[in-house]
Amino acid sequence: MAPADDLRPDVVVMDITVATVKVHVARLFTKLGARARAHLGIAAYGSGLVTPTR
């Protein structure tokens, strides 16, 4: 998993702990069978959860 420093911007905006973010990301890896955070991004994009911005 990514170092905690990579997660800090999300933690500050959402007012949650780094540990909480790591737990949720780990669960997503398990549920989606992903091996990298890029795979999670691809799954989110493919499902329509996120859309590209310009």
Helices and strands as residue ranges (DSSP letters): H 4-14, H 18-32, H 37-47
